[in-house]
Structures are given as structure tokens and as C-alpha cells.
Amino acid sequence: MKRIPRAVAAATVAVLGSITLLGTTGTATATSGKDLACSGGERFVYLKVAITGLSQARLRAGGAPQAVAITYSNPSGPQVKDFRHALYLGVEGGRRYVGGLTVERQTSTGWVLEKIGAHPEIKLPSFQLDKGQKVTFNLRIGAAKEAPVDTYLAIAQGGSVANPDPTRENGCVDFGGDTDVDFRVVKGTPTPTPAPTPTAKPTAKPTAKPTAKPSATVKPTVAPSAGKDQELAESGASPVMPATIAGALLLVGAAGVLGARRRSRHNR
């Protein structure tokens, strides 16, 4: 892409005041005051300029804006009293604006929408910088739904003239600085229609299996012990005979034995 020549940036300042510059075909018009103030000679100093967050970015038409920062720094020059600058956004080397872009700038009270001019430029506040200082402008650049899909060029450029030169009497320092980055506007992604949430089917409760009834406890049969019942079995008595009857039978038997013995003795 063709960019604004650096020589033009060095010779021009913002499109404000008595000097015409920045992307125009006109030349800088020196004032009589400047001629008198700079009778001791002039020199030119470049400020360092950086655009971050926009290089090779892809802005979706109708999507969220891109956070961008423009930083100017004065690493070695004398004081810059009134640096006027602008941001250019367009196609064909940044010279033609096709519409659909938005630029917001962060201020101490919030974000403000900047007006995009016909050149197309966004004029940003002028500033003063001492040696070793820098200033940053925080922006949000977005693309509306109607923004043309294309490759764009962003140019940050500015200048300041007739600054006193501390190294020579009646000398002047002119400042300038510029940089540029490419970015693209691409088609926006259509918002997908959310799918209906399926109704959850009730989960069938598991059928409780009947609990098996415990088997009847079989009482163990107590076997007769080999004690008195065993002795009764050997004498011919029933093991279930009551003890009183068994005792009576024993007495009868014993009386019969004694009677027999007595008869035996008497017969002798």
C-alpha cells in the first residue's frame, strides 16, 4: 500500500492553525513570526510513534471494537510545545474513507466518540512533551455492520514547528512523526439461534424387588444325653417314663428279691 511520504509528515503539522498538512497536496506555509523566531536556523527532530493493537487485526463487521493505543515519545529532542496530530483510517493507502468505522477515545470522564473527517482524519488533542517523556492515547476502533470488507491503513501522524532550540540563538526545532499499520474488516459472524433446550425425560424409578422372607429357624433336636436316660434304657425302662414310676418299680423289684431270699432261708 502507498503511504503518505515521510517528507510530507516532516514538513507539516495537524490540520489546525495556519499550516495545512497531513495527507493533503498543499505545502506548509511559513508565517512571518516563524521566520523572525527562527533566524538562527532550524533543525528537524522526529518523535517516535507507535500504534499497538491494530496491526494485522481483523475487525468483524458488527462485532466488538478493537482496543488500540497510539504512543508518541520524545527520547532525545528538546521540549515539544504544541504537537498537533491526527489518525487516518481508510483504504487506498489511507487516503479514502469508505464509512462504517467508529473511533472512541478514552478520557478522564469516560469514552467519547470521535468525529471522522472527510480527509479522512480523526483529530486528537495536541500535547506538550519534555525530553524523555511520552504520551499515549487509548482508542477503541470498531466496524459497523455496513462497513465494507477490505484492507485498511491506519496512519498516526503529526508535527510541531518553531519550537525554541536551546543549542543556538534564535534557533528553532521542528518536530514530526508518523507510523502506519494495516488491518482488515471481515464479514461479521451471524448470531446463531440458540437451540431449544430438550425437555428432560423423567427417569424411571427402579422397581424394588421384594425382599425374601427369612426361612423359619429350625430348632435343633436335643439328643438325649448318655446320662441317667442311658442307664434307664439298659434296665429296660422307657427313657420318657416319669422318674417317680421308675423309682416305684425299682422298690417293688427290690422287695421281691428280698422276699425270695427269706423263703429260701426258711426252707432250709
Backbone hydrogen bonds, N-H to C=O, Kabsch-Sander energy under -0.5 kcal/mol:
donor,donor_aa,acceptor,acceptor_aa,energy
8,V,5,P,-0.6
9,A,5,P,-1.5
10,A,6,R,-2.3
11,A,7,A,-1.1
12,T,8,V,-0.7
12,T,9,A,-0.6
14,A,159,G,-0.6
16,L,14,A,-2.8
19,I,16,L,-0.8
30,A,28,A,-0.7
35,D,31,T,-1.9
36,L,32,S,-2.1
37,A,33,G,-2.5
38,C,34,K,-2.2
39,S,36,L,-1.1
40,G,170,N,-2.7
41,G,38,C,-1.9
43,R,172,C,-1.5
45,V,174,D,-2.8
47,L,176,G,-2.9
48,K,73,S,-2.2
50,A,71,T,-2.0
52,T,50,A,-0.5
52,T,69,A,-2.6
56,Q,182,D,-3.1
57,A,54,L,-2.2
57,A,182,D,-0.5
59,L,57,A,-0.6
59,L,184,R,-3.2
60,R,58,R,-0.6
61,A,186,V,-2.7
62,G,143,A,-3.0
63,G,60,R,-2.9
66,Q,141,I,-3.4
68,V,139,L,-2.6
69,A,52,T,-2.1
70,I,137,F,-2.3
71,T,50,A,-2.5
72,Y,135,V,-2.6
73,S,48,K,-2.2
74,N,133,Q,-2.9
80,V,129,L,-3.4
81,K,79,Q,-0.6
83,F,127,F,-2.8
84,R,82,D,-0.7
84,R,159,G,-2.3
85,H,124,L,-0.6
86,A,157,Q,-2.4
87,L,122,I,-2.1
88,Y,155,I,-2.9
89,L,120,P,-0.9
90,G,153,L,-1.5
91,V,96,R,-2.8
95,R,91,V,-0.6
95,R,92,E,-1.0
96,R,91,V,-2.1
97,Y,95,R,-0.5
102,T,142,G,-2.3
104,E,140,R,-2.3
105,R,112,V,-2.8
106,Q,138,N,-2.5
107,T,110,G,-3.0
110,G,107,T,-0.9
112,V,105,R,-2.5
114,E,103,V,-3.1
117,G,115,K,-0.6
117,G,121,E,-3.1
122,I,87,L,-2.7
123,K,121,E,-0.6
124,L,85,H,-1.6
127,F,83,F,-1.4
129,L,80,V,-2.0
132,G,74,N,-3.9
133,Q,130,D,-1.9
135,V,72,Y,-2.6
137,F,70,I,-2.9
138,N,136,T,-0.5
139,L,68,V,-3.6
139,L,137,F,-0.5
140,R,104,E,-2.0
141,I,66,Q,-2.5
142,G,102,T,-2.3
142,G,140,R,-0.5
144,A,100,G,-3.6
147,A,144,A,-1.7
150,D,148,P,-0.6
150,D,185,V,-0.8
152,Y,183,F,-3.5
153,L,90,G,-2.8
154,A,181,V,-2.8
155,I,88,Y,-2.2
155,I,153,L,-0.5
156,A,179,T,-2.4
157,Q,86,A,-2.2
157,Q,155,I,-0.5
158,G,177,G,-1.9
159,G,84,R,-2.3
160,S,175,F,-2.4
163,N,173,V,-2.1
165,D,171,G,-2.1
168,R,165,D,-1.3
171,G,168,R,-1.4
172,C,41,G,-2.6
173,V,163,N,-3.1
174,D,43,R,-2.8
175,F,160,S,-3.7
176,G,45,V,-1.7
177,G,158,G,-1.6
179,T,156,A,-1.9
181,V,154,A,-1.9
183,F,152,Y,-2.0
184,R,57,A,-2.7
185,V,150,D,-2.4
186,V,59,L,-2.6
186,V,184,R,-0.5
219,K,217,T,-0.6
223,A,221,T,-0.7
227,G,225,S,-1.3
231,E,227,G,-1.5
232,L,228,K,-2.3
233,A,229,D,-1.8
234,E,230,Q,-1.6
235,S,231,E,-1.2
236,G,233,A,-1.1
237,A,232,L,-2.1
241,M,238,S,-1.7
246,A,242,P,-2.1
247,G,243,A,-2.0
248,A,244,T,-2.0
249,L,245,I,-2.3
250,L,246,A,-1.7
251,L,247,G,-1.8
252,V,248,A,-2.3
253,G,249,L,-2.5
254,A,250,L,-2.2
255,A,251,L,-2.2
256,G,252,V,-2.1
257,V,253,G,-1.9
258,L,254,A,-1.9
259,G,255,A,-2.3
260,A,256,G,-2.1
261,R,257,V,-1.9
262,R,258,L,-1.8
263,R,259,G,-2.1
264,S,260,A,-1.9
265,R,261,R,-1.8
266,H,262,R,-2.2
267,N,263,R,-1.9
268,R,264,S,-0.8
268,R,265,R,-0.5
